[in-house]
Amino acid sequence: MSQLQHMPMTPAEFLAWEAKQELKWEFDGFQPIAMTGSTDAHAAIQGNLITALTIQLRGKPCYPRGLDIKVEIGSKYRYPDAFVSCTPVARGATIAADPVVIFEVLSESTASTDRTTKLMEYRSLPSLQHYVLLEQVAPLATVITRSDTGWSIEVLDANGTLSMPEIDVEITMAELYEGLELTPLDL
C-alpha cells in the first residue's frame, strides 16, 4: 500500500535519501511514494505465499523475496509483495535483479496502480515471466504470463493451481488463502 509524496528527485537522489529513511518508499521515476500498512488478510496471503515459495524453491537456483527488497525498473524502484529471482544478489544489496515472477496482493488503495501502472512497468522487464495479482476479498488470482507471442491472462478461483514451470513451482489457491475465511466468487 502506498501514499504519494511530492518531492521531485533523480533515481540516485532517491536511493541516497531512502537509505536514511525508517520506512520504505517506492520511486515512480520522479518522486518517492510512501509505503503504508496493510491488512491482516494482506499479511496472511503474503506470508502463505512466501512460505510456499521458500519450501518449493529450497535447493533450487531461484529464491523468493518479500517486501524488503526493491526491484529496479529503468529509473523506477518498486517493492512487490513478493517475487522470485534466479540471479544471485550480493549480501548487502537492497535491489534484486531479473525477477522471473512478481506478486502483488491487491488492496483498495493500490489495486488500480497494481493493475495499470505497475503492470506496464513490470512487463517491460525482460526476465519477467509471470505477474500475479492476488485478491484479498476472495480466493482469486489474475495471472499475466509472457509467451513467445505476447502476454496472456488467466484467472484462478479457489480451486485453481498457480503453475510457474519456469521456476518449477505449483501453488494451490487453497495454500495461498489458508487461514482466511473468504467467500469464493462465482465465476
Helices and strands as residue ranges (DSSP letters): E 2-4, H 11-18, E 25-27, E 32-35, H 40-57, E 63-65, E 70-73, E 76-78, E 82-85, E 95-96, E 99-105, H 111-115, H 117-123, E 130-134, E 141-147, E 150-156, E 161-164, G 165-167, E 169-172, H 173-176
